[in-house]
């Protein structure tokens, strides 16, 4: 009986860590939805709470890390349980950085909205990659909630799509700035936004990689990057 009681307490604490992580993920996801919608519509009212949300994410990361440390210290978990706790800590760090990127996008969007030429610049690739990054983050969090390594591995593969959209946008943006130097400042703002979106995709990928590690005990962080470099080199 005592062993079962202790086991239930341990399972409860593990579940609490996962719940807090998913709450943090929901906040980060809502941030991304707001900044992407503001970027499309220039409705700056959508950005009012981005800064507050980013500060909340910082506090949530600290709280999750503290809880992870406490659970490890109290229970000294082994194998899959320890991997889950390590994954929660890594995911929290990536979600905090997602918040940082959302804040950067919000800052640049405010500047872009003040530029009369903003409506004239085609930013299809930014919108596409933004929707992809948001979808990937949601998918990574769902994979964590279900501990679904197969879904997580697919998200890792999808990261290349965002990178492709980013490269295509950079090429088009450079050409636009060459043709009309007056668009340089606007172009740079959009370039920083596109880079932040690419990084959000990277953080979603990191979360997905952590889920694969938690479930399978396999570290794939460098495996797919090595494969990508091999494919890009044509060797």
C-alpha positions as CSV (number, residue, x, y, z in Angstrom):
1,X,0.0,0.0,0.0
2,X,2.7,2.6,0.9
3,X,4.4,1.9,-2.4
4,X,1.2,2.4,-4.4
5,X,0.6,5.7,-2.5
6,X,4.1,6.9,-3.3
7,X,3.7,5.9,-6.9
8,X,0.5,7.8,-7.2
9,X,2.1,10.9,-5.7
10,X,5.0,10.6,-8.2
11,X,2.6,10.2,-11.1
12,X,0.6,13.2,-10.0
13,X,3.8,15.4,-9.9
14,X,4.8,14.2,-13.3
15,X,1.3,15.0,-14.7
16,X,1.5,18.5,-13.1
17,X,4.8,19.2,-14.9
18,X,3.3,18.2,-18.2
19,X,0.2,20.3,-17.5
20,X,2.2,23.4,-16.7
21,X,4.2,22.9,-19.9
22,X,1.1,22.6,-22.0
23,X,-0.3,25.7,-20.4
24,X,2.9,27.5,-21.3
25,X,2.6,26.2,-24.8
26,X,-1.0,27.4,-25.1
27,X,0.2,30.9,-24.1
28,X,3.0,30.9,-26.6
29,X,0.7,29.6,-29.4
30,X,-1.8,32.4,-28.7
31,X,1.0,34.9,-28.9
32,X,2.0,33.7,-32.4
33,X,-1.6,33.8,-33.6
34,X,-1.9,37.4,-32.5
35,X,1.3,38.7,-34.0
36,X,0.7,36.9,-37.3
37,X,-2.8,38.2,-37.6
38,X,-1.5,41.7,-36.8
39,X,1.1,41.3,-39.5
40,X,-1.6,40.4,-42.0
41,X,-4.1,43.1,-41.1
42,X,-2.0,45.8,-39.4
43,X,-4.4,45.7,-36.5
44,X,-2.1,46.9,-33.8
45,X,-4.6,46.3,-31.0
46,X,-3.8,42.6,-31.4
47,X,-0.3,43.4,-30.1
48,X,-1.3,45.0,-26.8
49,X,-0.7,42.0,-24.6
50,X,2.3,40.5,-26.4
51,X,4.8,42.0,-23.9
52,X,2.8,40.9,-20.9
53,X,2.5,37.3,-22.3
54,X,6.3,37.2,-23.0
55,X,7.0,38.1,-19.4
56,X,4.5,35.4,-18.2
57,X,6.4,32.9,-20.4
58,X,9.6,33.8,-18.7
59,X,8.1,33.2,-15.2
60,X,6.5,29.9,-16.4
61,X,9.8,28.6,-17.7
62,X,11.4,29.3,-14.3
63,X,8.5,27.6,-12.5
64,X,8.7,24.5,-14.7
65,X,12.5,24.2,-14.3
66,X,12.1,24.6,-10.5
67,X,9.4,21.8,-10.4
68,X,11.5,19.5,-12.6
69,X,14.5,19.9,-10.2
70,X,12.3,19.3,-7.2
71,X,10.7,16.2,-8.7
72,X,14.2,14.8,-9.6
73,X,15.5,15.5,-6.2
74,X,12.5,14.0,-4.4
75,X,12.1,10.8,-6.5
76,X,15.3,10.2,-8.4
77,X,13.4,8.9,-11.4
78,X,15.0,6.6,-13.9
79,X,14.8,5.9,-17.6
80,X,11.6,7.1,-19.3
81,X,10.4,9.3,-16.4
82,X,13.7,11.1,-16.3
83,X,13.6,11.6,-20.0
84,X,10.1,13.1,-19.7
85,X,11.3,15.6,-17.1
86,X,14.3,16.6,-19.2
87,X,12.1,17.0,-22.2
88,X,9.7,19.3,-20.2
89,X,12.6,21.5,-19.2
90,X,13.9,21.7,-22.8
91,X,10.5,22.4,-24.2
92,X,9.9,25.2,-21.7
93,X,13.2,26.8,-22.8
94,X,12.1,26.7,-26.4
95,X,8.7,28.1,-25.6
96,X,10.3,31.0,-23.8
97,X,12.3,31.7,-26.9
98,X,9.2,31.5,-29.0
99,X,7.8,34.3,-26.8
100,X,11.0,36.3,-27.4
101,X,10.5,35.9,-31.2
102,X,6.9,36.9,-31.0
103,X,7.9,40.1,-29.2
104,X,10.4,40.9,-31.9
105,X,7.8,40.4,-34.6
106,X,5.4,42.6,-32.7
107,X,8.0,45.4,-32.5
108,X,8.8,45.2,-36.2
109,X,5.1,45.0,-37.1
110,X,4.4,48.3,-35.4
111,X,7.1,49.9,-37.5
112,X,5.9,48.3,-40.7
113,X,2.3,49.4,-40.1
114,X,3.5,53.1,-40.0
115,X,5.1,52.7,-43.5
116,X,2.8,53.8,-46.3
117,X,4.5,51.3,-48.7
118,X,3.8,48.3,-46.5
119,X,0.6,47.3,-48.4
120,X,2.5,47.3,-51.7
121,X,5.1,44.7,-50.8
122,X,4.2,41.1,-51.5
123,X,4.9,39.1,-48.4
124,X,3.3,35.9,-49.4
125,X,6.2,33.8,-48.2
126,X,6.1,35.4,-44.8
127,X,2.4,34.7,-44.4
128,X,2.9,31.1,-45.6
129,X,5.9,30.4,-43.3
130,X,4.1,32.1,-40.4
131,X,1.1,29.8,-40.8
132,X,3.5,26.8,-41.1
133,X,5.4,27.8,-38.0
134,X,2.1,28.2,-36.0
135,X,0.9,24.8,-37.3
136,X,4.2,23.2,-36.4
137,X,4.2,24.6,-32.8
138,X,0.6,23.4,-32.3
139,X,1.6,20.0,-33.7
140,X,4.7,19.7,-31.5
141,X,2.6,20.5,-28.4
142,X,0.0,18.0,-29.4
143,X,2.8,15.4,-29.9
144,X,4.0,16.2,-26.4
145,X,0.6,15.9,-24.9
146,X,0.1,12.4,-26.5
147,X,3.8,11.4,-26.3
148,X,3.5,10.7,-30.1
149,X,7.0,10.2,-31.5
150,X,5.7,9.5,-35.0
151,X,3.8,12.9,-35.2
152,X,6.9,14.6,-33.7
153,X,9.2,13.1,-36.3
154,X,7.0,14.5,-39.1
155,X,7.2,18.0,-37.6
156,X,11.0,17.7,-37.7
157,X,10.8,16.9,-41.4
158,X,8.4,19.8,-42.0
159,X,10.9,22.4,-40.8
160,X,12.6,22.4,-44.2
161,X,9.4,24.0,-45.8
162,X,9.8,27.1,-43.6
163,X,13.5,27.3,-44.4
164,X,12.6,27.2,-48.1
165,X,10.0,29.9,-47.9
166,X,12.5,32.1,-45.9
167,X,15.2,31.7,-48.6
168,X,12.7,32.5,-51.4
169,X,11.6,35.6,-49.6
170,X,15.1,36.8,-49.0
171,X,15.9,36.5,-52.7
172,X,12.7,38.4,-53.6
173,X,13.3,41.1,-51.0
174,X,16.9,41.8,-52.0
175,X,15.7,42.3,-55.6
176,X,13.0,44.7,-54.5
177,X,15.4,46.7,-52.5
178,X,17.8,46.9,-55.5
179,X,15.0,48.1,-57.7
180,X,13.7,50.7,-55.2
181,X,16.1,51.9,-52.5
182,X,13.2,53.6,-50.8
183,X,12.0,50.2,-49.6
184,X,15.3,49.3,-47.8
185,X,14.1,50.1,-44.3
186,X,10.8,48.4,-44.8
187,X,12.6,45.5,-46.4
188,X,14.9,45.1,-43.4
189,X,11.9,45.1,-41.0
190,X,10.3,42.4,-43.0
191,X,13.6,40.5,-43.1
192,X,13.8,40.5,-39.3
193,X,10.2,39.3,-39.1
194,X,10.8,36.5,-41.6
195,X,13.9,35.4,-39.6
196,X,11.9,35.4,-36.3
197,X,9.3,33.2,-38.0
198,X,12.0,30.8,-39.2
199,X,13.3,30.6,-35.6
200,X,9.9,29.8,-34.3
201,X,9.8,26.9,-36.7
202,X,13.2,25.9,-35.3
203,X,11.9,26.0,-31.7
204,X,8.9,23.9,-32.7
205,X,11.3,21.4,-34.3
206,X,13.4,21.4,-31.1
207,X,10.3,20.5,-29.1
208,X,9.4,17.8,-31.5
209,X,12.9,16.3,-31.3
210,X,12.6,16.3,-27.5
211,X,9.4,14.4,-27.7
212,X,11.1,11.7,-29.9
213,X,13.8,11.5,-27.3
214,X,11.3,11.2,-24.4
215,X,9.4,8.4,-26.1
216,X,12.1,6.5,-27.9
217,X,15.3,7.4,-26.0
218,X,16.8,8.4,-29.3
219,X,18.5,11.8,-29.8
220,X,17.8,12.9,-33.3
221,X,18.8,16.6,-32.9
222,X,21.8,16.3,-35.3
223,X,20.7,13.4,-37.4
224,X,18.2,15.3,-39.6
225,X,20.4,18.3,-39.8
226,X,23.3,16.2,-41.1
227,X,20.9,14.6,-43.7
228,X,19.7,18.1,-44.8
229,X,23.3,19.3,-45.3
230,X,24.0,16.2,-47.3
231,X,20.9,16.7,-49.5
232,X,21.7,20.4,-50.0
233,X,25.3,19.6,-51.0
234,X,24.1,17.2,-53.7
235,X,26.5,14.5,-52.5
